[in-house]
Amino acid sequence: ALAAGASKSFDVKLTTKVEGTHCNRVGVTSAEGLSDDAEACTLWKGYPAVLIELIDTVDPLLIGEMTTYVIRVTNQGTADDTNVGVTCRFPAQVTPISAAGSTQATVNGKIVNTKPYPALKPGQVIEWRIEAKASAVGDSRLKVDLNTDLLKTPVVEEESTHVY
């Protein structure tokens, strides 16, 4: 019961993982049959969340043997992430030979750069493969920097490959 001229407030907390306009509706009806409705709508925006995975397909390697590095980027979030690309820095023990994938990839000495992927949608996976050759004995570490418009600093992933 609510007396004439009185008011009542309710606190409501809302969350969602679903993008779009979501509305909270409320209605009231008096004992005399009078009624009224109100609605408050909010535009919910999603948020991207990228995961990078890096593996070598053959490890350990003899000098002269080949391996393929597979780089997979998944958008685990609820909105697009844009300009998704990687920079790969190869150690002395392994030399990149060729690279290809979801966007153009170029090999320049010990560095592989990819052209940024324009818009990675939620749940979407992109991939690059780099063919590389063992060139010196040692425990090598391939370092891959993931860059996107969302990230303020790159996410760095490493993969160990032993050359003997």
N, C-alpha and C positions, 0 to 999 in steps of 0.2 A: 504494500500500500504506500502511496505517495501522496502527501497532503497537498492541497491547492497552493500553488506558488513555490513549492519545494523542488529541489533538483537532486539528482543522484549521479555520481560519476563512477565510471568503471575503468580500471587500468587493463589494457590488453597488450600482450607482447606477441608479435608475429614474426615468424621466420619461414623461409622457403628456399629450396634449391631450384625452384622452377621459375625461369624468367617470365616476365609479362606483367600485365596490370592485374592486380589482385584487389578485390574490394571487400570491405568489412561492412555488413549491413545490419541495421538494428531497427526494430519496430516496437511500438508501444500501443496498447489498447486500453481504454478506460472501461470502468464498469458500466458506463452509459453507452458504450459501443463506439466511442470516438477513437480514431487511430491515426498514427502518423509514422512515417519511415524516414530514415536518414542513411546515408552511405558515405564512406570515406574510402577512396581508392589510392593505391600506391603503385608506382611503376618499380618493379623489382628487377634489378640488373644482375646478371651472372658475373662470375669471376673465373678467369682462366687459371689453370694450375698444371704446369708442364713437368713431365718426368722424362729424364734422359737415361738410356741404357746403352752400355758399350761393352762389346765382347770381341774376342779374337777367336777365329774358328779353328786354328791350329796353334798349339802351344804345348811343349817347347818347340823351337826351330833350330835346325842346323843352318850354318851360314849358307846362303844361296837359296834356301827354301822360302816358299810363299805362304802367306796367311791372308785372310780377309778380316778386316775390322768392320763390324756391323754397328751402326749408330742408329738407335730408334728413339724417336721423341713422340710422346703421347700427351695429349691434352686431357687431363683427368678432371678438368674444371667444368663450369657451366656456361662459359662464354668463350668466344673466339680469342686466341692470342695471335698477334700479327708480327710479321717480319721475323720468322723463326729461322735461325741459321746457326751453323757451327763453324768453329775454327779449330783445326787439329794440328798439334805441335808434336812432331815425331822426334824421338831421341836418336842418338848416334847409332844405336844397334839395329834400327829398322828404317827402311827407306820406302816412302809411298811411291807406287808405280802408276796407278790410275784410280779414279774415283767417279762414282755415279750415284744417282739416287732420285729422290723426290724433286730436287731442283738440281741445276747445273753445279758441278763441283770441279774445282781447278787445283792442280798440283803445282806448287812452286817450291822446288827444293824439298825441304823438310816440313813445309806448311801446306795444309789442304784447307781451302775455304769453300763454303757453299753459298750459292745465291740464296737470299732469304726466301722462305716459303711465305706467300702473302697472308694467308689467314688459316690458322689451324683450328678447326671446329672442335667442340666438345666431343670427346671419345675418339677423335681421329688420330691415326698413327702415321708418321712419315719416317722415311728411312734413307740412309746413305750407306754405301759399301765402298770400302777402300782396300784395294789390292796392294799388299806391301811385301817387301823382300827383306829377309834377314841379312844384315851386312857387317855386323861386328859382334863379338862375344860379349855377353853381359845380361843383366836383369834390366830390361828396358821399361819405360813408363810412357805410354801414349797419353797425352793430355788433350782433352777436348773441352772447349769453352762453348756453352750454349748461350745464345743471345736471343732475346725477344723484346718487343716493345714494352712488355710488362716489367721485365727484370731491370733493376737499377744497376746491378753488377752481374757478370756472367756466372752461371752455374758451371763448376769445373768437375769433370769426371775423368778418372784415370783407369787405364787397363795395363796390367803387367804382362809382358811377354818375355820369356827366358830364351836367350839365344846362346847356343853352345857349339 
